């Protein structure tokens, strides 16, 4: 498993990319009602504005299992992977949304989480 994380200031664009990529599947969401990146980023900002010192307070994670492993996982398995990851990172109470991308044989998750 390979994981990358970035704190980002362009949440709206990043979420739209993950949401609109061909074949993308929404795997899970927590306390998010928005239907596009702009709406979701606006929801994140409600809590993020409570910490004015933080400029890049959306966290973008990419989790990539090894290709043979990823090809054997179901959408439910990927949801469990995302949920378990957020629990272990102590972010399971934060707003988040997760998308599964299938780039040829390379399945990976994009997780966006507000950081307060």
Buried (B, 14 or more C-beta within 10 A) or exposed (E): EEBEEEEBEBBBEBBBBBBEBEEBEEBBBBEBEBEEBBBBBEBBBEBBEEEEEEEBBBBBBBBBBEEEEBEEBEEEBBBBBBBEBBEEBEBBEBBBBBBBBBEEEEBBBBBBBBBB
